[in-house]
Amino acid sequence: AIAAQRRIIIAGDYDADGATGCAVALLGLRALGATQVDFVVPDRFRMGYGLSPALVDVACKKGAQLLVTVDNGISSVAGVAHAKTLGMTVIITDHHLPGAELPAADAIVNPNQPGCSFASKALAGVGVMFYLLLALRQLLRARGLLVREPNLATLLDLVALGTVADVARLDYNNRILVEQGLRRIRAGRAQPGVMALLTVAGRQPSHVSAMDLGFVLGPRLNAAGRLEDMRAGIECLLATSAEQATPLASQLDALNKERRALTTQMSAEALDITTGSVAVGVCAFDERWHEGIVGLVASKLKEAHHRPAIAFARAEEAGVLKGSARSISGFNVRDALAAVDAQHPGLILRFGGHAMAAGLTLQESGFETFAAAFDTECQRSLPAAALERCIETDGALEANELTLDTARLLEHTGPWGNGFPEPLFEGVFTVSSIRLMGSEQQHVRYQLRVMQGTPVEAVDFGGAERAAAVGSRVTLAYQLGLNRYNGNETVQLRVLELS
């Protein structure tokens, strides 16, 4: 396709993994000589997830001859079939688990498909695309078709961002990809869009961590897909200069602020609905909720109640609800939806996902029936012990270990993330002072003392409702980090649990 200058269209997705993967595909293919390459991304509100026939039609209008998916497609049987009838060549690149039927694509690149011997099954969609580009470069080199040798390592900042934002398991392979991407960002050699996102977020590139990728940059990208269109996020990552990237990053930052406000409001309403409920499987719905935010609300409900939770909003299709599910350890929520579907045929219109997160649609008239059936399935499948929240820590640090040296060693030992969690410590402290922070006074900064009298600072993000009183003794589960401000470094405890 590159040699013949055929029209290549990348079919992305509306989350951070799909956005970074789409950007990696376009930048990488252009570096490898492709001159006719563009992208399409689904409207989550009208098209839903994946390579739907409707998205294929959009690609067709862009003149697609070769259609390449990123972070989707392994379950897009109908979409691929439609593309083939329109005369397109189709390559699926994905990392999700395949269903019973594989799409009839010309090629499928997925480490989790049957028979694939690739050692790391934990690649995110952006990682799959990166490896495809590496293989393509090797092939072009062998055939003498490379006009110049591109350095694909320049894309690793995007690979790192998508991998962490998608909460991919940080196995040995992914830790290498993420660490190399972080090194590029810290050296100031990231894509202009990534640098612009860091600037609007007030983060210094020289000290970026995996946590910043997951909790600072990822949400700003995802906000576009949740509230509007992921195109702005992808165009930001494709920007070739700071002047081009900055207004796009500012747009994403504004969307993220709107997303945060909606999440706070909807989560409070969901907690009001569900507090006092005896359900094991928690379901909540409000006709005013935004369908792009229900996944975040489900996460809040899951954390607050330590129960599998599903939040629903009205879809654009009249009379239809879209739900997003989040689960707790030991409960496969996708299998639970399959069980409900088998017991109540026709109740669920569509569903899919994996053990810890899933999505579904159903008729609004069937909400109460579904909520009862889901609760019944949760009660049947979840042992009582699984409903008791258990916090596992790495034990206590001595007072003489609460130092800058320890915090720096921990920082340098990362990247931390899913499958390679940052150490979590516990300890008993006395509260010397507290100060509320944030635009809505939702965060708490503490001055604490350990038993021997050593002072230490701690911050509890979103912890205003559980703030401890001055003079009280508290037990904390915390991570030991660094607070950098005005060129100074101090030890700071990041509070995860407080009692």
Sequence and secondary structure as in RCSB ss.txt:
>XXXX:A:sequence
AIAAQRRIIIAGDYDADGATGCAVALLGLRALGATQVDFVVPDRFRMGYGLSPALVDVACKKGAQLLVTVDNGIS
SVAGVAHAKTLGMTVIITDHHLPGAELPAADAIVNPNQPGCSFASKALAGVGVMFYLLLALRQLLRARGLLVREP
NLATLLDLVALGTVADVARLDYNNRILVEQGLRRIRAGRAQPGVMALLTVAGRQPSHVSAMDLGFVLGPRLNAAG
RLEDMRAGIECLLATSAEQATPLASQLDALNKERRALTTQMSAEALDITTGSVAVGVCAFDERWHEGIVGLVASK
LKEAHHRPAIAFARAEEAGVLKGSARSISGFNVRDALAAVDAQHPGLILRFGGHAMAAGLTLQESGFETFAAAFD
TECQRSLPAAALERCIETDGALEANELTLDTARLLEHTGPWGNGFPEPLFEGVFTVSSIRLMGSEQQHVRYQLRV
MQGTPVEAVDFGGAERAAAVGSRVTLAYQLGLNRYNGNETVQLRVLELS
>XXXX:A:secstr
 TTTT  EEEE  SSHHHHHHHHHHHHHHHHTT  SEEEE   TTTT SSS HHHHHHHHHTT SEEEESS  TT
 HHHHHHHHHTT EEEEE  S   SS    SEEE TTSTT   S TT  HHHHHHHHHHHHHHHHHHTT  SS  
 GGGGHHHHHHHHHHTT    HHHHHHHHHHHHHHHTT S HHHHHHHHHTT  GGG  HHHIIIIIHHHHHHHH
HHS THHHHHHHH SSHHHHHHHHHHHHHHHHHHHHHHHHHHHHHHHHHTT   SSEEEE TT  TTTHHHHHHH
HHHHHTS EEEEEE SSTTEEEEEEE  TT  HHHHHHHHHHHSTTTEEEEEE SSEEEEEEEGGGHHHHHHHHH
HHHHHH  GGGGS       B  GGGSSHHHHHHHHHH   BTTB    EEEEEEEEEEEEESTTS EEEEEEE 
TT  EEEEEETT GGG   TT EEEEEEEEEEEEETTEEEEEEEEEEE 
